[in-house]
Amino acid sequence: MADRRLQVFHTVARLLSFTKAADELHMTQPAVTFQVRQLEEYFNTRLFDRTHNRISLTEAGERVYGYAERIFQLYNEMDNSVRQITGEISGVLVLGASTTVAEYMLPNLLGDFREHYPEVTIRLKVANTDGIVSQVENNTIDLGVVEAPVANKNLVVEKCRTDQMVLITPPGHPLAEREQVTLSDILPYPFICREEGSGTRDVLMEHMQSAGVNAAQLDIIMELGSIEAIKSAVEAGMGISVLSRVTITKELKLGTLAAVNIDPPITRPFSFVHQKQKFRAQAMNELLNFARQYCSEHQDDLA
């Protein structure tokens, strides 16, 4: 309904990248460039400065971007206001989640939500916690669900549930028979870790620092970006790791992994994070309310 040229310009200006805008809009880069040039011809002025493969907004571009922000905000309010009158809850929501949340919590939650609101389409983007927070900051996703504390005070952060992390080892490992271990106890053994920027890794390092344990003494033999890859490596006897208890339910039942509690306990919040906006789409409000209720009813799943 809104001018397509303005939509494309707004996306390029927000991301400061024609390539990223093309990906987000599911368009080719030449098509994005064409739409922007059409708008520049309409205003008879350049909206972007292009130098050394980087772009920035001109003074005119900054002015157009400011008005575009207000136009799309009003458009969304109009669209959703009418839908509230008709009782229709529909639309597209872009949800971002860090790896643990996306793989082990969201499938059931979104499946239940879909049954209640079949007219709402949800697009899920998966990245580590830093990546999801960055996308919320840049307004490329409507709602993020992350597994580590969020430092940006300009965002709304709402705790969903508490996650417990445990030491995982192959069966028969010297630590597997212990009722609990300290973080110092794991230092002598080969350790398999998540990548930099992962919420799982950040929380572990923060707890080690708080406990006075030098994280540099960890014998990290491998850094993997997948929880499933870490579990497979531990099952193969390559090392030990620290993961969320919720991620190893199947392996514990099959007896392919052992879990040992850590003393003091390592817990972390699973949290919703979104922009401080005065207005939100009705579909997003319904998703937030549904997710709050779901988390309340399933809190014991992570115990």
RAZI-V986102 format. One record per backbone hydrogen bond with DSSP energy under -1.0 kcal/mol. NH is the residue of the N-H (numbers start at 1). CO is the residue of the C=O. If there is no record, write none. Layout:
BEGIN
[[NH CO] [NH CO]]
END
This chain:
BEGIN
[[7 3] [8 4] [9 5] [10 6] [11 7] [12 8] [13 9] [14 10] [15 11] [16 12] [21 17] [22 18] [23 19] [24 20] [25 21] [27 22] [32 28] [33 29] [34 30] [35 31] [36 32] [37 33] [38 34] [39 35] [40 36] [41 37] [42 38] [43 39] [44 40] [45 40] [49 56] [51 54] [54 51] [56 49] [58 47] [62 58] [63 59] [64 60] [65 61] [66 62] [67 63] [68 64] [69 65] [70 66] [71 67] [72 68] [73 69] [74 70] [75 71] [76 72] [77 73] [78 74] [79 75] [80 76] [81 77] [82 78] [83 79] [84 80] [85 81] [86 82] [88 83] [91 119] [93 121] [95 123] [96 143] [97 125] [98 145] [102 98] [103 99] [104 100] [105 101] [106 101] [109 105] [110 106] [111 107] [112 108] [113 109] [114 110] [115 111] [116 112] [117 113] [120 117] [121 91] [123 93] [125 95] [127 97] [130 197] [132 128] [133 129] [134 130] [135 131] [136 132] [137 133] [138 134] [139 136] [140 135] [142 94] [143 94] [144 273] [145 96] [146 271] [155 152] [156 274] [158 272] [160 270] [161 270] [163 268] [165 266] [166 243] [167 260] [168 241] [169 258] [173 170] [176 173] [178 175] [181 261] [187 184] [189 186] [191 219] [192 240] [193 222] [198 195] [202 198] [203 199] [204 200] [205 201] [206 202] [207 203] [208 204] [209 205] [210 206] [211 207] [212 209] [213 208] [217 214] [218 215] [220 218] [221 191] [222 191] [224 193] [230 226] [231 227] [232 228] [233 229] [234 230] [235 231] [236 232] [237 234] [238 233] [240 190] [241 168] [243 166] [245 164] [247 244] [248 245] [252 248] [253 249] [254 250] [255 251] [256 251] [258 169] [260 167] [263 181] [268 163] [270 161] [271 146] [272 158] [273 144] [274 156] [277 275] [285 281] [286 282] [287 283] [288 284] [289 285] [290 286] [291 287] [292 288] [293 289] [294 290] [295 291] [296 292] [297 293] [298 294] [301 298] [302 299] [303 300]]
END
